[in-house]
Amino acid sequence: MKPISIKPLKGPLLLLLLLLITSCKQKKASEAPETQVDEIAKSTLSLPLERLNLPKGFTIDTFAEGIDDARSMAMGADGTLFVGTRRANRLYAIQDLDGDYKADRTIVLDTAMKMPNGVAFRDGALYVAEVNRLLKFSNIEDRLDNLPEPEIIYDDYPTEFHHGWKYIAFGPDDKLYVPVGAPCNICDSTVADKRYATITRMDPDGSNREIYAHGVRNTVGFTWHPETNELWFTDNGRDMMGDDVPPCELNRAGEAGQHFGYPFCHGGTVKDPEFGDQRPCSDFVPPVQPLGAHVAPLAVKFYRGKMFPEEYKKYAFIAEHGSWNRSKKVGYRIALVELDGNEAVSYTTFIDGWLNDETQEQFGRPVDILFLDDGSMLISDDYGDAIYRVTYQGP
């Protein structure tokens, strides 16, 4: 067979081809889903961990780098760290093969999912949350190089991309908890679908679905208190009310069926200018701790390891992703809420420095928190494309 010779296009033919390509690109962009996520340009700098401020005796290092858009984390039974993403539409498996707490192998399991932010591990299976469906990969750690076809355990969540990414976790009741964010900045979305602005739960096979909590605008992190087994969760406050209102929230759900205020009331006391006349703030469960306005709280975790000093067991650790539409940025840190029972005592900083307050430039945005068996802490960063490990060596 003779080789095919392709001559370069010239004149009108080249112009026509360029117009067709431009038209196709414009059409593709217009048909792409509107994700409604914050837009902050990526930094090209290496990770300057020396800029981070930690309490005396603590150190931070990278566990894994080059993990594009690293978001939610789940640990497998054999030590595989699974990482979901929001923008990148990727699902990762990360392995530390020699036990030195450094990633030796990173596997991209999938590249075509729809915002696979949420990951959870149970009985050898990885559960992954896309925007509108939940997938189950059985025996996943035996199939990392040959990913099995997933079982679709539920595929009827709303398809809205605005606040459509999901954090998922199994509770002490063996139920899978799945939030459904409001598809807007502020709206009474339950008119269209009563599942909007809620936290739902179901059996591991997708059956017996129900709404557990109402009035939750957009939670991207929750956990259960190790002593009471009660659900604690963060919630991102609405935008476009100014730099300093309303606060974001740390909440406690003591029982099923409670309402936490959205869209009528924010932070327990702030009446919404559009919907606040419909119901008073006294109708709703107030937050345990109002958090900073626009700090974008994501993960919340309680410490029960043995590496950190004992006093840290009375704190809730919160990953504040950081503001994107405030005149001066806030968040970009790991915060601490000190607790006395169910009451907040203080709201302080554990780690900061990802944001330079003077230049307003950042090199990282913390997302999720996971504690390892040795008591150290992993922190995912979807801006720095990294996972950090925090250890304590003593004063």
C-alpha positions in Angstrom: 0.0 0.0 0.0 1.3 3.4 -0.9 1.6 5.9 1.9 -1.1 8.6 1.9 0.2 12.1 1.3 -1.7 14.9 2.9 -1.1 18.3 1.4 -1.4 21.4 3.6 -4.5 23.4 3.1 -4.3 26.9 1.8 -6.5 29.9 1.2 -10.3 29.5 1.4 -10.1 25.9 2.3 -8.0 26.6 5.4 -10.3 29.5 6.4 -13.4 27.3 6.1 -11.7 24.5 8.2 -10.8 27.0 10.9 -14.4 28.3 11.0 -15.8 24.8 11.3 -13.4 24.0 14.2 -14.2 27.2 16.0 -18.0 26.5 15.6 -17.6 23.0 16.9 -15.6 24.2 19.9 -18.2 26.9 20.7 -21.0 24.3 20.4 -19.2 21.9 22.7 -18.6 24.6 25.3 -22.2 25.7 25.3 -23.4 22.1 25.8 -21.0 21.4 28.7 -22.8 21.2 32.0 -22.7 24.3 34.2 -20.9 23.2 37.3 -21.3 26.4 39.3 -18.0 26.0 41.1 -15.7 28.6 42.4 -13.0 29.7 39.9 -9.5 30.4 41.3 -6.5 30.2 39.0 -4.0 27.5 39.7 -0.5 28.3 41.0 2.5 27.0 39.1 4.7 27.2 42.2 6.0 24.1 44.1 4.5 23.5 47.5 6.2 25.8 50.0 5.3 23.8 53.1 7.7 25.9 55.1 5.0 28.7 55.0 2.6 26.6 57.0 2.1 27.4 60.6 1.4 24.5 63.0 1.3 24.2 66.8 4.6 23.4 68.5 5.7 19.8 68.1 3.7 19.2 64.9 5.2 18.8 61.4 3.7 18.5 57.9 5.0 16.7 54.8 3.6 15.5 51.5 2.2 12.0 51.4 1.4 12.2 47.7 1.8 14.9 45.0 0.4 15.3 41.5 -3.0 14.1 42.5 -5.1 16.5 40.3 -8.0 18.0 42.2 -7.6 15.7 45.3 -10.8 15.8 47.3 -12.6 13.2 49.4 -10.5 10.3 50.8 -11.4 6.7 52.0 -9.0 4.1 53.3 -9.3 0.5 52.1 -8.8 -2.6 54.3 -5.4 -3.3 52.7 -4.1 0.3 53.0 -5.1 1.6 49.6 -6.1 5.3 49.8 -9.0 6.1 47.4 -9.4 9.7 46.4 -12.3 11.3 44.6 -12.3 14.6 42.6 -14.7 17.3 41.6 -13.4 19.1 38.5 -11.0 16.4 37.2 -13.7 13.7 37.0 -11.0 11.2 38.1 -10.9 8.4 40.7 -7.6 7.6 42.2 -6.0 4.7 44.2 -2.8 5.5 46.0 -0.5 2.9 47.6 2.3 3.2 50.1 4.0 -0.1 49.3 7.0 0.1 51.7 5.3 1.7 54.8 7.3 4.9 54.8 4.2 7.1 54.6 5.0 8.2 51.1 3.0 7.3 48.1 4.8 4.8 45.9 2.1 4.1 43.3 -0.8 6.1 42.0 -3.4 4.5 39.8 -6.0 6.5 37.9 -9.0 4.1 38.1 -11.4 6.2 36.0 -11.4 9.4 34.0 -14.9 9.7 32.8 -17.1 10.1 35.9 -19.4 13.0 36.6 -17.9 14.8 39.6 -16.9 11.7 41.6 -16.3 13.7 44.8 -17.6 11.2 47.3 -15.8 7.9 48.2 -16.5 5.4 51.0 -15.2 2.0 51.8 -17.1 -0.9 53.4 -16.6 -4.7 53.4 -14.1 -4.7 50.6 -16.1 -2.5 48.3 -15.6 1.1 47.2 -18.6 3.3 47.0 -18.4 6.3 44.7 -20.9 9.2 44.5 -21.4 11.0 41.2 -23.9 13.8 40.8 -27.0 11.7 40.3 -25.9 8.1 41.1 -24.0 5.9 43.5 -21.7 3.2 42.3 -20.2 0.1 44.1 -17.0 -1.5 43.1 -16.8 -4.9 44.9 -13.4 -6.5 45.9 -11.8 -3.3 44.7 -8.3 -3.8 46.2 -7.9 -7.1 44.3 -8.9 -5.3 41.0 -6.9 -2.1 41.0 -5.3 -2.9 37.6 -8.5 -4.4 36.2 -11.3 -2.3 37.5 -14.6 -4.3 37.6 -17.8 -3.0 36.2 -19.6 -1.2 39.1 -22.9 -2.0 40.5 -25.3 0.9 40.3 -27.0 1.0 43.7 -29.0 4.2 43.0 -29.3 6.5 40.0 -32.2 8.8 40.7 -30.6 11.8 42.5 -31.1 15.2 40.9 -28.8 15.9 37.9 -28.1 19.5 38.8 -24.4 20.3 38.8 -24.7 23.3 41.1 -23.9 21.9 44.5 -24.3 18.5 42.9 -21.0 17.0 44.1 -21.4 14.8 47.1 -19.6 13.7 50.2 -20.6 10.2 51.4 -19.9 8.1 54.5 -21.3 5.1 56.3 -22.7 5.8 59.8 -22.6 3.7 62.9 -26.1 2.5 61.9 -24.5 0.9 58.8 -26.5 3.3 56.6 -24.9 5.2 53.7 -25.4 9.0 54.2 -25.6 11.1 51.0 -26.3 14.9 50.9 -28.2 16.6 48.2 -27.2 20.3 47.9 -29.5 23.1 47.0 -29.2 23.7 43.2 -28.7 27.5 43.7 -27.2 30.1 45.9 -30.6 30.8 47.6 -34.0 29.3 46.7 -36.7 27.2 48.1 -35.6 24.2 46.1 -37.8 21.7 48.0 -40.7 22.9 45.9 -39.1 21.2 42.9 -37.7 18.2 44.8 -38.0 17.6 48.5 -34.6 16.0 48.5 -32.8 19.3 47.8 -31.0 20.9 50.7 -31.0 17.6 52.7 -28.9 14.8 54.0 -30.4 11.4 52.9 -29.5 7.9 54.0 -30.0 4.4 52.8 -29.0 0.8 53.2 -25.8 -0.3 51.5 -27.7 -1.8 48.6 -29.6 1.4 48.0 -32.8 0.4 49.6 -34.8 2.1 52.3 -33.9 5.6 51.3 -35.1 8.4 53.5 -34.3 12.1 54.3 -32.4 12.4 57.6 -31.9 16.1 57.9 -33.6 19.2 56.3 -32.5 22.7 55.6 -28.9 21.9 54.8 -27.7 24.2 51.9 -24.5 22.4 50.9 -22.7 20.0 53.3 -19.4 18.5 51.9 -18.3 17.0 55.2 -19.7 15.1 58.1 -18.8 12.5 60.7 -20.2 10.9 63.9 -19.1 11.7 67.4 -17.2 8.7 68.8 -19.0 8.8 72.1 -22.6 9.7 71.2 -22.7 8.4 67.6 -24.5 11.6 66.7 -24.1 13.1 63.2 -22.0 16.3 63.0 -21.7 18.2 59.7 -20.5 21.5 58.2 -22.7 23.6 56.0 -21.6 26.3 53.5 -23.6 29.6 54.0 -25.2 31.5 51.2 -23.4 34.1 49.1 -24.2 37.7 48.0 -25.1 39.1 51.4 -21.8 40.8 52.0 -18.3 39.9 53.2 -19.2 39.1 56.8 -22.7 37.5 56.7 -24.0 35.0 56.9 -21.8 32.6 58.8 -21.0 29.1 57.7 -22.0 26.4 60.2 -20.9 23.4 62.3 -24.0 21.5 63.2 -25.1 18.5 65.2 -28.0 16.3 64.3 -29.2 14.7 67.5 -32.0 12.8 65.7 -33.6 12.3 62.3 -36.0 14.9 60.9 -34.5 18.1 62.2 -34.4 21.3 60.1 -31.3 23.5 60.1 -32.7 26.7 58.6 -32.0 27.0 54.9 -33.3 28.9 53.0 -35.1 30.9 55.7 -32.4 31.4 58.4 -28.6 31.3 58.4 -26.3 30.7 61.3 -29.1 30.4 63.7 -29.8 34.2 63.8 -29.5 35.7 60.4 -32.9 36.1 58.7 -32.7 35.6 54.9 -33.7 38.8 53.0 -35.7 36.8 50.4 -37.2 33.9 52.4 -36.9 35.0 56.1 -40.4 36.3 56.4 -41.9 32.9 55.8 -40.5 31.2 58.9 -38.6 32.6 62.0 -35.2 31.5 63.0 -36.7 30.0 66.2 -38.2 27.2 64.1 -34.8 25.7 63.4 -31.9 23.9 65.0 -29.1 26.5 65.6 -25.5 25.6 64.8 -23.1 24.4 67.5 -20.7 26.9 66.2 -21.2 29.7 63.6 -18.1 29.6 61.4 -16.5 32.5 59.5 -18.6 33.8 56.6 -17.5 32.3 53.3 -14.7 30.2 54.8 -16.3 27.2 52.9 -16.0 24.5 55.6 -15.7 21.0 54.2 -14.4 18.0 56.3 -15.1 17.7 60.0 -13.4 15.0 62.0 -12.9 14.0 65.6 -9.5 12.7 66.8 -9.3 9.4 68.5 -5.7 8.4 67.8 -2.7 8.1 70.1 -0.1 10.3 68.4 -1.5 13.7 69.1 -1.7 15.1 72.6 -4.7 13.9 74.6 -6.2 17.4 74.6 -7.0 17.2 70.9 -9.7 14.7 71.5 -12.0 17.5 72.7 -11.8 19.3 69.4 -13.6 19.1 66.0 -11.1 19.5 63.2 -12.5 21.4 60.2 -11.0 21.9 56.7 -11.8 25.4 55.6 -11.5 25.4 51.8 -11.4 29.2 51.6 -13.5 32.0 50.2 -13.7 32.7 46.5 -16.0 35.8 46.3 -15.1 37.9 49.3 -13.2 41.2 49.0 -10.5 39.8 51.3 -10.0 36.0 51.3 -10.6 34.0 54.5 -10.4 30.3 55.4 -7.6 28.3 53.7 -6.8 26.5 57.0 -7.5 23.7 59.3 -9.7 25.1 62.1 -10.4 23.8 65.6 -13.7 24.0 67.5 -13.1 23.1 71.1 -16.1 21.3 72.7 -17.5 20.8 76.1 -20.0 18.1 75.5 -22.2 19.4 72.8 -21.3 23.1 73.4 -18.6 25.0 71.6 -16.0 26.6 73.8 -13.6 28.2 71.2 -13.0 28.5 67.5 -9.3 28.7 66.6 -6.7 27.7 64.1 -4.7 24.4 63.9 -2.9 24.9 60.6 -2.8 28.0 58.4 -0.4 29.6 55.9 -1.9 28.2 52.7 -3.1 31.8 52.1 -0.8 34.8 52.2 -2.9 37.5 53.9 -0.8 40.3 52.5 -0.7 39.3 48.8 -4.0 37.3 48.9 -2.3 34.5 47.0 -2.7 30.9 48.0 -0.8 27.7 47.3 -3.4 25.3 48.7 -7.0 24.7 49.7 -7.7 21.9 52.3 -10.6 19.7 51.5 -10.8 16.4 53.4 -9.2 15.0 56.6 -8.5 11.4 57.3 -6.7 9.9 60.4 -4.3 6.9 59.8 -4.0 4.0 62.2 -0.7 5.4 63.6 -2.6 8.6 64.7 -1.3 10.9 62.0 -3.5 13.1 59.9 -3.9 13.2 56.1 -5.2 16.4 54.4 -6.2 16.5 50.8 -5.7 19.7 48.7 -7.5 20.2 45.4 -5.6 23.4 44.6 -2.1 22.1 45.4 -3.0 18.7 43.9 -1.5 17.0 47.0 -2.1 15.0 50.1 -0.3 16.1 53.2 0.6 14.1 56.4 0.7 15.8 59.8 2.6 14.1 62.6 3.4 15.0 66.2 6.9 14.4 67.6 6.5 16.2 70.9 7.5 19.7 72.2 
